[in-house]
């Protein structure tokens, strides 16, 4: 009763609260399994910290060139150990996940090479990087060709199509783990491993890169454990634990990561430069907290699917499927429903809760996008947020929550706004 009153103070009606509690009764066993995976991943991260003798000296700020930055060097060793790779590049100079992917692609593709996506079209912002949508400085402008193989109707890989697409010019294969603004399934690490093994059986020297955004610490293994030459992601998603204010990572073979470092800074300089500007405590501590934070976000995604599927909305993944990232897609069917959902997420935020989200044209997207996020870090997708393009099937993509309890509030508030708009009836 006391908790119910607290939720009423936040604007959530007793009917919505009780509906949520009824849904939660069936999720305890799944939440226990998530906690077990988080405990394993926490031990893995702790082991890497201890192995690399992280100490207070690692938190010192560096400026200018950043020579002899022990914190930067040890952070990259920690990442390499957690992802079980030869090397890692973890830098605040990488501004976002798209930037990290751009660095990895442009560093390892030369004029005349071909990039292949065996999982259909990549995420919207990467399309201009590749040149699918023309843009200055795209890979296409520098003579890198591109082809893609669509997924089969059931969302699985078209292995025969992939075999036919790989040829002598195919230099790098990019695999997007998460769904992006699509309603296809997210791929498991096991599925990605099978795809990589197949591609390398066709062409052993091909480089396989995995866009790992939203998938870190959801399983007890990562794509780098199953053959990926590079795994790439953003620090304002899972691995930053909500504390990293900026940054990205590239973990992989030494040969690939060395090239990425030369592309990020300059040939001949590589990883030797790049001041940390006092961000090391946040980057270290965020990574340490990441397994627990990611687990909370995963619980929120499962809760959202169970809330909305019972009300008749199509959810991807559905309410009972295994999970491989923190994103929950809900097909709401109308612009009005997307706006109402996002109003609820915004109203549940600790920052800018009074703001009303509206669709608007965003750079890198080909349609208006609505975004709800009252975050401590601008654009942080590990914090409570929801967004989606205003186009059929009017799917909203919910993710994040620095704690499970905040994710729960956000989902209940989204439902509250849907009820108040007359879009659902409990």
ABEGO torsion letter per residue (X at the ends): XAAAAAAAAAGBBAAAAAAAAAAAAAAAAAAAAAAAAAAAAAAAAAAAAAAAGBBAAAABBBBEAGBGBAAAAAAAAAAAAAAGBABBBBBAABABAAAAAAAAAAAABBBGBBBBBAAEBBBAAAAAAAGABBBBGBAAAAGBBBBBBBBBAAGBBBAAAAAAABBAABABBBBBABAEBBABBBBBAAAAAAAAAAAAAABAABBBBBBABGABGABABBAAAAGBABBBBBAABAAAGGABABEBBBBEBAAAAAAAAAAABBBGAEAABGBAGGAAAAAAAAAAAAAAAAAAAAAAAAAAAAAAAAAGBBBOBBAABBBABABBBBBAGBAAAAAAAAAAAAAABABGAABBBBBBBBBGBABBBBBBBBBABBGBAABBBBBEBBBOAGBBBBBEEABAAAAAAAAAAAAAAAAAAGABBX
